[in-house]
């Protein structure tokens, strides 16, 4: 995907490019259908979509949690709907588990049909505002505000559509966004941010761009209780994650002063089982790890499995989204205006 040299890679990229061409034709035809004859289904409550234009982790979940909390503070009964990617049949996804744990007052519903999920939340739980997680491409659901998150460390999916790159749709789709949030800006230099701005000037001119970072808020045990540990005193951490951009997790830990002895990255949304826990235990022993560090998404999945199975403590890094300067206020003001407009239309 990065374009590294090598004749074997060149052949593989050619095959993937052909597949991406077919994928792109399908995406463009689908978008054209919605652009020419809108068929989106309107709901009787405000809908705020938080999505991205690339596959893999862009840091949406901390924003979804912050947004949901903000809406609840405004007196809203909030429903968070998601496709539930990676979950076993009849179970929920890691994002939904994390959101439910972080915001107990939210009504979380996972269903590939986001319209059905939202209607269920409205009809059965009295939801009066919907946050649609990972719904930028789910155009069947009409939304009142489209927020797109772009990861500053990997902003445009290596410039190619799936499966050649990580783009879910052409960059021209960014023109549909109402607000663009650039995440993890603290992990790149000003030159990289300038290049992102150049692309956004081309594909999403005049759209508000808000800069943010994922701010560490300490470590927690799997039961959710705070862990009073000094990152600078962690000398041999074994680090694992099943997220879309695990390198950003490692860089965050490094920035805290954690000394990492080894890492193991699982596929995004990996469903852990007993063999995986045994593997982690063996790795911790072989690397003489003084602790196992995971993301919050991994923690909610590992919690039922690891009791007494590991030779060292396991901690999850808690992060929250922090906006740069007044960018957060700009987003909250936009949302407050949306809610006031919706309330004024109620009979």
N, C-alpha and C positions, 0 to 999 in steps of 0.2 A: 504493500500500500504506500509506503514511503518513497518508492521508486529506487530502491537500492539496486546496484548493478548486478549482473549475472545472467547468463543465457537461460538457465532454468527458470529464474524469476521472470525474465522477459516473456518466456512462453506462458507461464502461469498468468502473468498480467494480461496477456493477449486474450486468453480464454475468459478471464474474469471481465475484461472490457466488453467482450461480446455479450456476456450475460448481463452486464450493466446496461448495455444498449437496449436490450429487450425489456429490462426492468424500467428503464427511463421512458420508453414508449408508453408502457402501461400507466406509469405515474402521470405523465403529461396528459394522456387521454382522460384519465379520471379527473384531474384538476380542471381541464378544459370543460368537462361536463358541469362541474359545480360552478365554474366562473360564468358560463353562458346561461345556464338555467338553474339558479339556486334551488337545491332540493333539501337544504338543511332543515331539520325539525326543530321548531321553536318550543321552548319550555316556558311554563308560567312563572319562573323565578330567574333571577340573574345567574348567568353561567360565566365563569372565569376559567379559561383554559391555560394550563402551564405545560408547554411542550418544548421540543427542540427540532432541529433539522438534521441531526446526525444520530446514528445508532450509538449505543453505549452511554456511559454516564456523563452527564454535563453538570450535575449538581442540582437537579430539579427538586429533590426531596426536601432539603432544608428550606427552599423557597415555598414549597407547598405547605410545609408545617408552619412557617412564619405567617403565610397568608391566611391559613385556616385559623390560627390563633387570633390574628387581627380581626377577622370577621366575627369570631365568637365574642371578642371583647366589644364589638359593635352591636352585640345583642342578637346576632344571627344564629339560626339553626343551620349548621353547615353540613352538607353532604360532600364527601370526597369520593369521586368515582374513578376507577382505573380499569384497565384491561386485565390486570392480574397476571402479567407476563411472568413465566417461570414457575407458577404455582401448580401443584398437583391438583387434579380434578377434585372439586369440593373443598379445596383449601384456599387460603388467601396468599397474596404475594408478599415479598419482603418489604416493599414500600408501604403496603397497606398495614402490615403488622407494626412497622416503625411509626407510621402516622397515628395509628390507634393508640399506641403506647405514649407517644409524645403529646397528643391532643385527645384525651379521653372523651371530651365532649363532642367530637366529630362523629358523624355517621359515615362509616367507610363501606363502600360496596364495590366489589370487583366483578366485572363482567366484560367480555370482549365487545358486547353491544353497549356502548356508553349511554345511548339513549335509554335503553331498558334499565340500566343501572340507576340512572338519574331519576327516572319515573318511579322506580321502586323506592328510592330514598324519599321522594316527595310524598308518595301515597301512603307509605307505611310508617314513616318517621317524622312527617311534618316538616321536612327540610324546606327552608325558604331561600337558600343560596347554594349553588353547586360549584365546586372546584373540580375541574376535569383534569386529572393527572395524565400527562403524556398523550395529549389529545390534539396536537397541532395538525396531524394528518387525518384525524377522525372527523372529516368535514361534514358527515351526516348529522352531527350534533351542532346546532347553531350556538354561537357564543357571543357574549356582550363585550368581552375583553380577551384578546389573544396575546399571551405573554410567551415569548420565545427565549429560552436560555441557551447561551453560547458559551462553551468552555474555552477560556482563553488559552489553555495549554494545548488544545486540539480543536481549533474552532470550526474548520470547514471540511472535516472528514477526508483529509488528504486530497481534496479537490475532485473526487470521483463518486459516482453513485454506487450503491450496493450492487454486487459484492466486490467490485473493483476497489471502492473506497468505503466510506462510512456514511455518505450522504443518503438520507431517506428520500429526498427529492431535490430537484435543481435549486440552486441558490436564489433563483427568481422567486421561489415560494416565500422568501422572507418579506416580500412586499405585502403579504397578508397580515403580518404581525402588527399589533397595535403598540406593543412595548417590547424592547429587546433588553434582556438582562445579561450582561457579560460576567460570567462567574470565574472564580479563581484568578482574578487579576493580580493578586499578590505573588503569584508563582511565575509571572513572566515579566520581561523588561519592557520599558516604554516603547522600544522599537517594534516589538511584537504587537502591542496594543495599537500602534499606529497602522500596522498592516491590516489589522482587523477593521479599524475604522475606514480604511480605504475600500475594503470589500463592501462594508455596509453602506458607504456613500454611493456605491454603484447599485447594490441590489435592494437596499431599504432606505432610500433617502427620506429625510424628514421624520423618521421614526425615532421616538425617544430612546436613548441608549443609557442604561443605568449600569454602573460598574459596582461589582460586589466581590467579596472574598468569603471563603469558608473559614470562620474563626473558631479555633479549638476552644472548648469550654471545660476541659478536664477529662479525666478518665472515669469510667463507671464499671462496676461489676455487672455480671449478666443478670442479676436480679434488679438492676436499675439503681442500686445504692452507689453513692460517690466513693471513689477509690482515692485515698490520699497518698498519691505517689508523685515523686519528683521526676519528670521525664529525663532530666540531666543525669540522674543516678541510675537509669536503666542502661545497663552496659551490654547485655546480650539478649535483645528482643527477637523473637521469631515472629514474623509478621505475615498474616494471610488475609486475603480478601476475595470476594466474588462480586466485583463491581465492574462497571464498564471502563473505568480509567484508574486502575490500581496504582499506577506510578504517582498520581497526584497524592494519594494517601501516604505513600512512602516519603514523598517530598515534604509533606506536612509534618510527619513524625520527625524527619531529619531536622526540620526547622525548629522543632521543639527541643532538640538536643538529644533525642533518643538514639542510642547506638544499636543499629540493626545487624544481627548476626547472619540472618538469612530470610528469604521471602518465598512464598508460594502463592501464585495467583490462580484462582479457579475461574472457569467461564462465568460471564455475567449471569446473575440470577441462579447460580448453582444451588441445587437442593442437596443439603448435606445429609449423610447417612452414617451409620455406625462405622463402616470402613474408613470414611474420611476422618472421623474423630481419632481412630486408631493411627492413621497416617500422621495426623497432627501431633499426637502424643509421641510417636517415634521420632519425628523431626525435632521436637523440642528436646528430647533426650540426646539425640545425636549432636545437636548444636549447643548443648548445655545451656539452654535458654533460661533466663531468670523470669520470663513471662511471655505469654502469647498475646499479641495485640491484634485487634480486629476492628472493623468498622461497625457502626451501629446496625447496619443492615444485616451483617453477618451475625451479630450478637443475638438478634431476635430469633434467628434460625438455629443457632448453636445451643442456646440456653436449655432446651429440653434434652440435649444429647450428651453433654460433656460432664455431668456431675460425677466427680471422682475419677474421671478418665484421664486427666492430664497431670503430668508431673510438676507443673508450675501454674501460677495464677494466670487467669485470662481476663483481660481488660478491653473495654471498647472505648474508642475516642469519640467523645461527644462534640459535634460541631454545629454551629448555627450560622446563618447567613448574616453578614454585615455589609451594609451598603457604604460606598465611598461618599463622603461629604453629605450633601442634601439629597442624594439620589433616592434614598429610601422614602423620604418625605414626599418626593414627587410621585412615587408609585402609590403610596397610601392615599394621597390626595386624589389621585385618579380613581382609585377604587371607591373612596367615599363619595365622589361625584356620581359614580355609577349607581351606588346604592340609593342615594338621594333621588336620582332620576327614576329608579324603579319604584321607589315608595310613592313618588308623586303621581305615578300612573295607576296605582292601586285604587279601586273604587272606595 
